Amino acid sequence: MSNGVTIGQAAAFVGVTVKTVRHYHKQGLVAEPDRDSSGYRRYASADLLRLVQVRTLAAAGVPLAEIGPLLDADAAQFAAALAEVERDLTARIEELTARRDTLHRLADGNRALLPDRAVALLERMPGLGFVPEEIATAREGWVLAKALVPEGFDEYLTHLEQALEDPRFVAISLRASEVATWAPDDPRIPEFADAMADHYLANPEQLKILTGMQARTEAATRYRIIAHHGEEQESAAAQVAARIEARLRAAGIYIPRPDTR
């Protein structure tokens, strides 16, 4: 009777496939045993022990390329290497946890792109009288603002939260949402734009909603993308925005100009 077991038996005993055992041989992690008189390779207890060690380290997340040197290292090197593997696994776990949390937030499209504070504001807006189209435009603008001027977004939300407690701000904002339905030559445009400009100039804290989102680089480009999202050129909304900006500049308020960076 031959000593040792066949590759199939070895794989079964260790808990891997024959293909895996052969891969370990190819990677130089486990030496191929000699063939017996019948031409079969026979795996002795030492071979099985090596297979178990390799399988265990691989299952723990140690890259195959590092297993050979690890098994041949002394106790101190082995412990240090395992500590490094543990750090890598911890980092991977944290990354996977973050991905899982993002997937959970995707169940609510708003929460995948905006912080909870912004989502809470969106959820308040219907109760204040804002229509779904206006809320959708606000959401898109906030997503752009968070991406383009992340350093100012939290402060922007703070100013907006406070402003929505002011009935006058809510009223003038609701009327502003109606501007999209006006014709470009509507005679109400100048009067309404001046009323909005006067409101902002009389309420410096609310004015920061417009002036607070100033990026450190390419300020004008980023400002235009955020402030004028959803507007069509020459539309009533675009004309109102341009007139408000002109009034604020005339009052000494810094608003990036279209022809600057």
Secondary structure by P-SEA (a helix, b strand, c coil): ccccccaaaaaaaacccaaaaaaaaaaccccbbbbccccbbbbcaaaaaaaaaaaaaaaacccccaaaaaaaccaaaaaaaaaaaaaaaaaaaaaaaaaaaaaaaccccccccccaaaaaaaaacccccccaaaaaaaaaaaaaaaaaccccaaaaaaaaaaaaacaaaaaaaaaaaacccccccccaaaaaaaaaaaaaaacaaaaaaaaccccccaaaaaaaaacccccccccaaaaaaaaaaaaaaaacccccccccc
